[in-house]
Structures are given as C-alpha cells and as structure tokens.
Amino acid sequence: MNVPMQVVSFLSSRGLKLATAESCTAGQIASYLASVPGSGACLDVGFVSYSPSGKVGFLGVKQSTMERCGLTSESVAREMAEGALQQEGCRADIVVSNTGLADDGTEGGPPPGTQCYAWAFCTREGNIVTFSETRRFAGNRNDVRSAAALYALSRIEHYFNEVANVGRQIYTRPRT
C-alpha cells in the first residue's frame, strides 16, 4: 500500500480529520491525500503560504519567530501547524505543516533540500500537542518537494501514537 492510501485508511478508521499548512510543498501534501478515493472523509482544509506575510496573516506565525529562527525552521513549522489548527473554519484533529528549501537558498542559510515539519494534535482536553523534525532530501526541486510531502504524511501515525504514549487522548471535534 502506498503512503497516501495508508494515511487515508489510518485517519478514516479513527474518524480523524487532517489539515495541512504548507510552504515549500505548496499543497502537494493535501494533493497526495486527495488522490486517494475516500479521502474526503478525512481531509479538512489545506493552507498554502509561501510568503512571510501569508504565514503571519493566515496562520498566526509571529514575525519575531521568522526573524529569530528563519523561515526554514522547526519553530516556524510549529507555529504554522498550531495556527492552522486554531483557525475558526478548521475542523481538523491533526495538522501537518512544512517549510523548507527545494533548491538553492541564501548564503549562510540552510542547505538545499532542508525541510522543517510540525505535526499538531488537538487533545481531548482541548490542548495542542506538537512534534517537529528537520530532514534533508536530495534531488532536483520537484524530487525534494515530492519526497518532503510523502515524508510529512508518513509520520502522522507515528506522532499520533506518541501523543497516546504520553497519556493524552486525541479529541475528535464534533462535526458541524
């Protein structure tokens, strides 16, 4: 079974909804999920925000975080995921976000292929539990973006289980 199919099966079997907050992958995470029949039951919303102003205005990323940590950072990815989860129209239980470089960046910045991720989960108590990682992928621009999107999906079940390991239950929001 391929990664998007596994994720749809996992989310559907638990009645969970996913949202994405994507920068470098520009909607590819949501697109991979949407390619699977039945994904409409578990895909809530996808945000694509390349620009710093979009990250601030739509996802609530702090300007100071971007200035202090850089756009390609776990801190920014965490704020993207948590910000998406808190949007009024978002009914997701889980948000996955990414920000990174698909090709050459600026001198002194992260190396090409660097991707920063966050997975944010809404717990039964209404708290948000967030995990983050940084990975680096090789290849041309589109190879990096594709690998980054598949990796983001591949870690959902792992981090879902991590939330359970720390004694918290995932909250499934009532559907409207």
N, CA and C atoms as a LAMMPS dump frame, in Angstrom:
ITEM: TIMESTEP
0
ITEM: NUMBER OF ATOMS
528
ITEM: BOX BOUNDS ff ff ff
-5.0000000000000000e+02 5.0000000000000000e+02
-5.0000000000000000e+02 5.0000000000000000e+02
-5.0000000000000000e+02 5.0000000000000000e+02
ITEM: ATOMS id mol type element x y z
1 1 1 N 0.844 -1.179 0
2 1 2 C 0 0 0
3 1 3 C 0.889 1.242 0
4 2 1 N 0.486 2.285 -0.738
5 2 2 C 1.306 3.496 -0.775
6 2 3 C 0.995 4.406 0.416
7 3 1 N 1.846 5.38 0.651
8 3 2 C 1.745 6.238 1.829
9 3 3 C 0.409 6.979 1.899
10 4 1 N -0.025 7.676 0.841
11 4 2 C -1.316 8.361 0.956
12 4 3 C -2.475 7.403 1.264
13 5 1 N -2.469 6.236 0.688
14 5 2 C -3.528 5.261 0.973
15 5 3 C -3.478 4.823 2.432
16 6 1 N -2.288 4.604 2.949
17 6 2 C -2.145 4.221 4.361
18 6 3 C -2.681 5.304 5.279
19 7 1 N -2.395 6.553 4.96
20 7 2 C -2.839 7.667 5.797
21 7 3 C -4.359 7.798 5.757
22 8 1 N -4.951 7.704 4.578
23 8 2 C -6.411 7.773 4.477
24 8 3 C -7.044 6.64 5.275
25 9 1 N -6.49 5.453 5.16
26 9 2 C -7.008 4.308 5.916
27 9 3 C -6.884 4.56 7.417
28 10 1 N -5.737 5.033 7.857
29 10 2 C -5.496 5.306 9.268
30 10 3 C -6.468 6.362 9.799
31 11 1 N -6.555 7.492 9.115
32 11 2 C -7.425 8.572 9.572
33 11 3 C -8.896 8.16 9.546
34 12 1 N -9.311 7.53 8.467
35 12 2 C -10.71 7.113 8.325
36 12 3 C -11.116 6.105 9.395
37 13 1 N -10.223 5.187 9.702
38 13 2 C -10.557 4.151 10.69
39 13 3 C -10.736 4.738 12.09
40 14 1 N -10.209 5.927 12.314
41 14 2 C -10.315 6.572 13.623
42 14 3 C -11.245 7.78 13.626
43 15 1 N -11.833 8.08 12.477
44 15 2 C -12.727 9.227 12.387
45 15 3 C -12.024 10.559 12.552
46 16 1 N -10.761 10.626 12.129
47 16 2 C -9.961 11.84 12.279
48 16 3 C -9.924 12.649 10.994
49 17 1 N -9.789 13.96 11.154
50 17 2 C -9.638 14.857 10.013
51 17 3 C -8.263 15.521 10.075
52 18 1 N -7.686 15.713 8.897
53 18 2 C -6.365 16.306 8.746
54 18 3 C -6.463 17.624 8
55 19 1 N -5.661 18.591 8.415
56 19 2 C -5.453 19.825 7.669
57 19 3 C -3.965 19.935 7.379
58 20 1 N -3.622 20.702 6.369
59 20 2 C -2.22 20.932 6.046
60 20 3 C -1.945 22.432 6.054
61 21 1 N -0.726 22.777 6.415
62 21 2 C -0.23 24.155 6.357
63 21 3 C 1.118 24.056 5.652
64 22 1 N 1.11 24.347 4.37
65 22 2 C 2.277 24.047 3.533
66 22 3 C 2.928 25.303 2.975
67 23 1 N 4.241 25.274 2.958
68 23 2 C 5.004 26.321 2.304
69 23 3 C 5.732 25.695 1.11
70 24 1 N 6.844 25.057 1.347
71 24 2 C 7.667 24.513 0.262
72 24 3 C 6.916 23.526 -0.633
73 25 1 N 6.074 22.699 -0.05
74 25 2 C 5.359 21.683 -0.832
75 25 3 C 4.153 22.251 -1.57
76 26 1 N 3.75 23.465 -1.248
77 26 2 C 2.726 24.22 -1.979
78 26 3 C 1.453 23.427 -2.272
79 27 1 N 0.97 22.681 -1.305
80 27 2 C -0.267 21.935 -1.467
81 27 3 C -0.097 20.491 -1.863
82 28 1 N 1.131 20.051 -2.057
83 28 2 C 1.374 18.69 -2.504
84 28 3 C 1.002 17.645 -1.454
85 29 1 N 1.129 17.971 -0.166
86 29 2 C 0.73 17.035 0.882
87 29 3 C -0.766 16.776 0.758
88 30 1 N -1.554 17.844 0.706
89 30 2 C -3.008 17.706 0.561
90 30 3 C -3.358 17.032 -0.762
91 31 1 N -2.636 17.352 -1.812
92 31 2 C -2.904 16.762 -3.126
93 31 3 C -2.67 15.254 -3.134
94 32 1 N -1.581 14.802 -2.513
95 32 2 C -1.341 13.361 -2.424
96 32 3 C -2.477 12.666 -1.685
97 33 1 N -2.925 13.273 -0.598
98 33 2 C -4.02 12.692 0.164
99 33 3 C -5.304 12.677 -0.677
100 34 1 N -5.583 13.776 -1.368
101 34 2 C -6.796 13.893 -2.165
102 34 3 C -6.816 12.938 -3.357
103 35 1 N -5.663 12.399 -3.732
104 35 2 C -5.621 11.459 -4.857
105 35 3 C -6.199 10.092 -4.493
106 36 1 N -6.453 9.859 -3.213
107 36 2 C -6.955 8.57 -2.741
108 36 3 C -8.479 8.616 -2.645
109 37 1 N -9.176 7.669 -3.278
110 37 2 C -10.631 7.621 -3.132
111 37 3 C -11.022 7.518 -1.66
112 38 1 N -12.023 8.278 -1.272
113 38 2 C -12.479 8.272 0.106
114 38 3 C -11.779 9.274 0.998
115 39 1 N -10.82 10.021 0.442
116 39 2 C -10.057 10.968 1.26
117 39 3 C -10.897 12.138 1.744
118 40 1 N -12.021 12.386 1.101
119 40 2 C -12.886 13.481 1.523
120 40 3 C -13.398 13.315 2.944
121 41 1 N -13.416 12.088 3.425
122 41 2 C -13.867 11.838 4.793
123 41 3 C -12.838 12.274 5.829
124 42 1 N -11.594 12.469 5.406
125 42 2 C -10.553 12.777 6.395
126 42 3 C -9.701 14 6.054
127 43 1 N -9.914 14.638 4.925
128 43 2 C -9.148 15.836 4.573
129 43 3 C -10.038 17.053 4.795
130 44 1 N -9.656 17.908 5.725
131 44 2 C -10.487 19.056 6.081
132 44 3 C -10.164 20.278 5.239
133 45 1 N -8.956 20.786 5.374
134 45 2 C -8.588 22.031 4.697
135 45 3 C -7.082 22.052 4.485
136 46 1 N -6.646 22.782 3.473
137 46 2 C -5.217 22.943 3.227
138 46 3 C -4.881 24.413 3.047
139 47 1 N -3.856 24.851 3.748
140 47 2 C -3.355 26.216 3.616
141 47 3 C -2.028 26.15 2.878
142 48 1 N -1.847 27.021 1.888
143 48 2 C -0.56 27.16 1.218
144 48 3 C -0.103 28.586 1.454
145 49 1 N 1.05 28.72 2.059
146 49 2 C 1.549 30.04 2.4
147 49 3 C 3.054 30.093 2.182
148 50 1 N 3.455 30.624 1.042
149 50 2 C 4.869 30.776 0.734
150 50 3 C 5.468 31.994 1.428
151 51 1 N 4.723 33.08 1.416
152 51 2 C 5.28 34.366 1.862
153 51 3 C 5.238 34.527 3.38
154 52 1 N 6.178 35.302 3.897
155 52 2 C 6.136 35.616 5.324
156 52 3 C 4.816 36.296 5.725
157 53 1 N 4.321 37.196 4.887
158 53 2 C 3.074 37.888 5.231
159 53 3 C 1.897 36.918 5.279
160 54 1 N 1.89 35.918 4.427
161 54 2 C 0.844 34.902 4.463
162 54 3 C 0.937 34.039 5.71
163 55 1 N 2.154 33.722 6.102
164 55 2 C 2.345 32.929 7.316
165 55 3 C 1.848 33.701 8.544
166 56 1 N 2.126 34.992 8.565
167 56 2 C 1.682 35.83 9.676
168 56 3 C 0.163 36.022 9.616
169 57 1 N -0.346 36.442 8.474
170 57 2 C -1.746 36.827 8.348
171 57 3 C -2.744 35.689 8.395
172 58 1 N -2.394 34.54 7.828
173 58 2 C -3.345 33.438 7.757
174 58 3 C -3.101 32.341 8.782
175 59 1 N -1.857 32.199 9.217
176 59 2 C -1.533 31.09 10.117
177 59 3 C -1.073 31.545 11.498
178 60 1 N -0.937 32.829 11.694
179 60 2 C -0.581 33.337 13.011
180 60 3 C 0.87 33.161 13.399
181 61 1 N 1.744 32.937 12.425
182 61 2 C 3.173 32.843 12.731
183 61 3 C 3.653 34.229 13.16
184 62 1 N 4.443 34.274 14.2
185 62 2 C 4.951 35.548 14.695
186 62 3 C 6.117 36.026 13.821
187 63 1 N 6.078 37.305 13.48
188 63 2 C 7.164 37.912 12.715
189 63 3 C 8.488 37.719 13.452
190 64 1 N 8.447 37.844 14.775
191 64 2 C 9.665 37.71 15.569
192 64 3 C 10.245 36.295 15.477
193 65 1 N 9.394 35.289 15.336
194 65 2 C 9.881 33.911 15.184
195 65 3 C 10.62 33.762 13.863
196 66 1 N 10.052 34.318 12.796
197 66 2 C 10.706 34.228 11.479
198 66 3 C 12.029 34.968 11.475
199 67 1 N 12.075 36.132 12.131
200 67 2 C 13.313 36.909 12.184
201 67 3 C 14.372 36.205 13.017
202 68 1 N 13.969 35.639 14.131
203 68 2 C 14.908 34.983 15.048
204 68 3 C 15.381 33.629 14.517
205 69 1 N 14.466 32.835 13.961
206 69 2 C 14.773 31.448 13.597
207 69 3 C 14.927 31.219 12.102
208 70 1 N 14.427 32.119 11.285
209 70 2 C 14.453 31.95 9.836
210 70 3 C 13.188 31.257 9.356
211 71 1 N 12.867 31.454 8.08
212 71 2 C 11.659 30.841 7.51
213 71 3 C 11.732 29.327 7.499
214 72 1 N 12.921 28.783 7.249
215 72 2 C 13.107 27.335 7.261
216 72 3 C 13.586 26.945 8.649
217 73 1 N 12.612 26.719 9.532
218 73 2 C 12.918 26.366 10.914
219 73 3 C 11.765 25.569 11.5
220 74 1 N 12.088 24.738 12.482
221 74 2 C 11.046 23.99 13.175
222 74 3 C 10.119 24.921 13.932
223 75 1 N 10.645 26.021 14.435
224 75 2 C 9.804 26.979 15.166
225 75 3 C 8.705 27.538 14.269
226 76 1 N 9.057 27.909 13.05
227 76 2 C 8.055 28.417 12.111
228 76 3 C 7.081 27.3 11.736
229 77 1 N 7.574 26.102 11.485
230 77 2 C 6.687 24.976 11.151
231 77 3 C 5.703 24.713 12.287
232 78 1 N 6.163 24.78 13.521
233 78 2 C 5.289 24.56 14.679
234 78 3 C 4.193 25.626 14.739
235 79 1 N 4.576 26.884 14.562
236 79 2 C 3.582 27.953 14.606
237 79 3 C 2.606 27.858 13.435
238 80 1 N 3.068 27.391 12.283
239 80 2 C 2.167 27.183 11.145
240 80 3 C 1.116 26.125 11.484
241 81 1 N 1.555 24.99 12.014
242 81 2 C 0.63 23.895 12.327
243 81 3 C -0.35 24.305 13.422
244 82 1 N 0.161 24.902 14.482
245 82 2 C -0.704 25.306 15.586
246 82 3 C -1.66 26.413 15.159
247 83 1 N -1.185 27.32 14.325
248 83 2 C -2.044 28.396 13.825
249 83 3 C -3.161 27.877 12.947
250 84 1 N -2.867 26.912 12.093
251 84 2 C -3.911 26.326 11.236
252 84 3 C -4.959 25.63 12.088
253 85 1 N -4.521 24.898 13.079
254 85 2 C -5.441 24.158 13.945
255 85 3 C -6.389 25.101 14.688
256 86 1 N -5.948 26.315 14.941
257 86 2 C -6.751 27.27 15.689
258 86 3 C -7.649 28.151 14.817
259 87 1 N -7.572 27.995 13.491
260 87 2 C -8.423 28.797 12.609
261 87 3 C -9.882 28.426 12.802
262 88 1 N -10.738 29.425 12.792
263 88 2 C -12.16 29.223 13.055
264 88 3 C -12.787 28.169 12.147
265 89 1 N -12.451 28.157 10.888
266 89 2 C -13.054 27.217 9.946
267 89 3 C -12.42 25.839 9.922
268 90 1 N -11.324 25.672 10.615
269 90 2 C -10.618 24.382 10.615
270 90 3 C -11.295 23.431 11.587
271 91 1 N -11.668 22.263 11.096
272 91 2 C -12.306 21.235 11.922
273 91 3 C -11.413 20.001 12.037
274 92 1 N -10.138 20.18 11.756
275 92 2 C -9.195 19.065 11.789
276 92 3 C -8.812 18.708 13.221
277 93 1 N -8.45 17.456 13.389
278 93 2 C -7.913 16.959 14.65
279 93 3 C -6.391 17.004 14.632
280 94 1 N -5.833 16.996 13.412
281 94 2 C -4.382 16.934 13.198
282 94 3 C -4.031 17.915 12.085
283 95 1 N -2.926 18.627 12.267
284 95 2 C -2.386 19.463 11.188
285 95 3 C -0.933 19.074 10.975
286 96 1 N -0.565 18.927 9.722
287 96 2 C 0.843 18.73 9.376
288 96 3 C 1.279 19.966 8.588
289 97 1 N 2.47 20.478 8.923
290 97 2 C 2.992 21.641 8.213
291 97 3 C 4.418 21.38 7.758
292 98 1 N 4.822 22.146 6.745
293 98 2 C 6.223 22.106 6.35
294 98 3 C 6.653 23.446 5.789
295 99 1 N 7.924 23.716 5.962
296 99 2 C 8.557 24.888 5.372
297 99 3 C 9.991 24.486 5.062
298 100 1 N 10.503 24.913 3.936
299 100 2 C 11.855 24.485 3.595
300 100 3 C 12.358 25.048 2.294
301 101 1 N 13.466 24.459 1.846
302 101 2 C 14.116 24.847 0.595
303 101 3 C 14.118 23.662 -0.36
304 102 1 N 13.547 23.865 -1.528
305 102 2 C 13.561 22.798 -2.52
306 102 3 C 14.827 22.845 -3.37
307 103 1 N 15.457 24.002 -3.409
308 103 2 C 16.7 24.147 -4.172
309 103 3 C 17.573 25.168 -3.462
310 104 1 N 18.512 25.747 -4.157
311 104 2 C 19.48 26.646 -3.527
312 104 3 C 18.808 27.784 -2.779
313 105 1 N 19.311 28.041 -1.589
314 105 2 C 18.802 29.131 -0.763
315 105 3 C 19.791 30.267 -0.722
316 106 1 N 19.748 30.991 0.351
317 106 2 C 20.656 32.119 0.507
318 106 3 C 21.948 31.66 1.164
319 107 1 N 22.991 32.388 0.911
320 107 2 C 24.28 32.067 1.514
321 107 3 C 24.181 32.179 3.028
322 108 1 N 24.689 31.179 3.714
323 108 2 C 24.627 31.16 5.164
324 108 3 C 23.332 30.579 5.707
325 109 1 N 22.387 30.294 4.813
326 109 2 C 21.112 29.715 5.237
327 109 3 C 21.182 28.195 5.234
328 110 1 N 20.037 27.554 5.441
329 110 2 C 20.001 26.093 5.445
330 110 3 C 20.419 25.534 4.08
331 111 1 N 20.972 24.329 4.052
332 111 2 C 21.363 23.734 2.775
333 111 3 C 20.151 23.358 1.93
334 112 1 N 20.334 23.274 0.614
335 112 2 C 19.245 22.871 -0.267
336 112 3 C 18.654 21.523 0.17
337 113 1 N 17.347 21.397 0.032
338 113 2 C 16.674 20.156 0.389
339 113 3 C 16.25 20.08 1.842
340 114 1 N 16.574 21.107 2.652
341 114 2 C 16.194 21.113 4.064
342 114 3 C 14.694 21.355 4.194
343 115 1 N 14.045 20.509 4.976
344 115 2 C 12.607 20.619 5.214
345 115 3 C 12.342 20.561 6.713
346 116 1 N 11.572 21.498 7.206
347 116 2 C 11.172 21.517 8.617
348 116 3 C 9.682 21.22 8.687
349 117 1 N 9.329 20.359 9.618
350 117 2 C 7.957 19.871 9.753
351 117 3 C 7.435 20.082 11.158
352 118 1 N 6.103 20.095 11.249
353 118 2 C 5.429 20.005 12.54
354 118 3 C 4.125 19.238 12.345
355 119 1 N 3.777 18.482 13.368
356 119 2 C 2.51 17.741 13.425
357 119 3 C 1.838 18.179 14.716
358 120 1 N 0.693 18.852 14.607
359 120 2 C -0.026 19.346 15.778
360 120 3 C -1.316 18.554 15.943
361 121 1 N -1.584 18.148 17.171
362 121 2 C -2.749 17.329 17.506
363 121 3 C -3.587 18.037 18.555
364 122 1 N -4.897 18.034 18.377
365 122 2 C -5.806 18.575 19.377
366 122 3 C -6.197 17.432 20.309
367 123 1 N -5.922 17.589 21.594
368 123 2 C -6.23 16.527 22.558
369 123 3 C -7.674 16.652 23.04
370 124 1 N -8.143 15.61 23.679
371 124 2 C -9.491 15.588 24.231
372 124 3 C -9.718 16.763 25.174
373 125 1 N -8.665 17.148 25.9
374 125 2 C -8.761 18.26 26.845
375 125 3 C -8.741 19.619 26.147
376 126 1 N -8.575 19.625 24.838
377 126 2 C -8.522 20.873 24.081
378 126 3 C -7.133 21.46 23.966
379 127 1 N -6.132 20.752 24.463
380 127 2 C -4.748 21.21 24.336
381 127 3 C -4.204 20.844 22.962
382 128 1 N -3.165 21.526 22.58
383 128 2 C -2.481 21.202 21.327
384 128 3 C -1.121 20.621 21.685
385 129 1 N -0.853 19.428 21.154
386 129 2 C 0.433 18.765 21.338
387 129 3 C 1.116 18.764 19.972
388 130 1 N 2.332 19.284 19.921
389 130 2 C 3.032 19.446 18.643
390 130 3 C 4.395 18.781 18.687
391 131 1 N 4.72 18.121 17.6
392 131 2 C 6.026 17.489 17.408
393 131 3 C 6.652 18.121 16.167
394 132 1 N 7.967 18.188 16.125
395 132 2 C 8.625 18.755 14.943
396 132 3 C 9.902 17.998 14.616
397 133 1 N 10.292 18.104 13.363
398 133 2 C 11.51 17.456 12.845
399 133 3 C 12.087 18.297 11.724
400 134 1 N 13.356 18.084 11.464
401 134 2 C 14.012 18.637 10.278
402 134 3 C 14.653 17.48 9.526
403 135 1 N 14.448 17.46 8.224
404 135 2 C 15.027 16.432 7.36
405 135 3 C 15.613 17.12 6.132
406 136 1 N 16.485 16.408 5.452
407 136 2 C 17.078 16.925 4.219
408 136 3 C 16.92 15.876 3.129
409 137 1 N 16.458 16.317 1.96
410 137 2 C 16.232 15.429 0.829
411 137 3 C 17.101 15.859 -0.343
412 138 1 N 17.517 14.89 -1.138
413 138 2 C 18.355 15.157 -2.307
414 138 3 C 17.503 15.114 -3.574
415 139 1 N 18.048 15.699 -4.616
416 139 2 C 17.387 15.664 -5.914
417 139 3 C 17.09 17.062 -6.411
418 140 1 N 16.401 17.095 -7.56
419 140 2 C 16.022 18.402 -8.096
420 140 3 C 14.839 18.958 -7.313
421 141 1 N 14.433 20.138 -7.652
422 141 2 C 13.377 20.849 -6.932
423 141 3 C 12.124 19.994 -6.725
424 142 1 N 11.645 19.39 -7.784
425 142 2 C 10.415 18.611 -7.68
426 142 3 C 10.614 17.283 -6.96
427 143 1 N 11.793 16.697 -7.064
428 143 2 C 12.095 15.483 -6.286
429 143 3 C 12.034 15.786 -4.785
430 144 1 N 12.618 16.912 -4.404
431 144 2 C 12.634 17.303 -2.989
432 144 3 C 11.215 17.552 -2.504
433 145 1 N 10.431 18.283 -3.267
434 145 2 C 9.057 18.597 -2.864
435 145 3 C 8.215 17.328 -2.728
436 146 1 N 8.363 16.421 -3.663
437 146 2 C 7.611 15.159 -3.611
438 146 3 C 8.017 14.322 -2.405
439 147 1 N 9.315 14.17 -2.2
440 147 2 C 9.803 13.39 -1.053
441 147 3 C 9.371 14.042 0.262
442 148 1 N 9.41 15.367 0.307
443 148 2 C 9.017 16.092 1.517
444 148 3 C 7.538 15.87 1.827
445 149 1 N 6.694 15.922 0.822
446 149 2 C 5.254 15.731 1.028
447 149 3 C 4.95 14.308 1.502
448 150 1 N 5.572 13.328 0.888
449 150 2 C 5.335 11.938 1.294
450 150 3 C 5.85 11.681 2.71
451 151 1 N 6.983 12.281 3.043
452 151 2 C 7.519 12.112 4.391
453 151 3 C 6.559 12.703 5.428
454 152 1 N 6.026 13.876 5.137
455 152 2 C 5.084 14.517 6.067
456 152 3 C 3.905 13.595 6.361
457 153 1 N 3.376 12.969 5.335
458 153 2 C 2.258 12.041 5.519
459 153 3 C 2.692 10.789 6.269
460 154 1 N 3.884 10.31 5.973
461 154 2 C 4.338 9.04 6.549
462 154 3 C 4.512 9.088 8.067
463 155 1 N 4.649 10.282 8.63
464 155 2 C 4.906 10.405 10.071
465 155 3 C 3.643 10.674 10.904
466 156 1 N 2.493 10.791 10.282
467 156 2 C 1.256 11.1 11.009
468 156 3 C 0.936 10.025 12.039
469 157 1 N 0.923 8.775 11.628
470 157 2 C 0.581 7.704 12.559
471 157 3 C 1.615 7.603 13.686
472 158 1 N 2.883 7.764 13.362
473 158 2 C 3.939 7.724 14.379
474 158 3 C 3.666 8.744 15.487
475 159 1 N 3.414 9.993 15.088
476 159 2 C 3.205 11.034 16.1
477 159 3 C 1.851 10.913 16.789
478 160 1 N 0.86 10.388 16.108
479 160 2 C -0.414 10.084 16.762
480 160 3 C -0.158 9.129 17.926
481 161 1 N 0.636 8.105 17.67
482 161 2 C 0.968 7.14 18.722
483 161 3 C 1.809 7.772 19.825
484 162 1 N 2.648 8.742 19.506
485 162 2 C 3.435 9.445 20.515
486 162 3 C 2.531 10.233 21.456
487 163 1 N 1.473 10.837 20.927
488 163 2 C 0.529 11.554 21.786
489 163 3 C -0.073 10.569 22.782
490 164 1 N -0.469 9.399 22.3
491 164 2 C -1.04 8.368 23.177
492 164 3 C -0.008 7.885 24.194
493 165 1 N 1.25 7.807 23.798
494 165 2 C 2.304 7.345 24.702
495 165 3 C 2.529 8.288 25.879
496 166 1 N 2.215 9.552 25.695
497 166 2 C 2.389 10.486 26.8
498 166 3 C 1.096 10.642 27.601
499 167 1 N 0.152 9.725 27.373
500 167 2 C -1.051 9.664 28.193
501 167 3 C -2.148 10.623 27.817
502 168 1 N -2.139 11.123 26.606
503 168 2 C -3.196 12.022 26.156
504 168 3 C -4.019 11.322 25.087
505 169 1 N -5.269 11.632 25.046
506 169 2 C -6.157 11.085 24.026
507 169 3 C -6.44 12.166 22.989
508 170 1 N -6.47 11.765 21.725
509 170 2 C -6.822 12.707 20.67
510 170 3 C -8.312 12.998 20.761
511 171 1 N -8.627 14.257 20.653
512 171 2 C -10.011 14.695 20.707
513 171 3 C -10.544 14.747 19.296
514 172 1 N -11.681 14.157 19.071
515 172 2 C -12.352 14.279 17.787
516 172 3 C -13.426 15.334 17.954
517 173 1 N -13.278 16.414 17.224
518 173 2 C -14.226 17.525 17.32
519 173 3 C -15.575 17.1 16.773
520 174 1 N -16.645 17.585 17.367
521 174 2 C -17.973 17.321 16.797
522 174 3 C -18.039 17.906 15.394
523 175 1 N -18.602 17.186 14.476
524 175 2 C -18.723 17.652 13.086
525 175 3 C -19.959 18.519 12.939
526 176 1 N -19.801 19.632 12.231
527 176 2 C -20.949 20.513 12
528 176 3 C -21.477 20.331 10.609
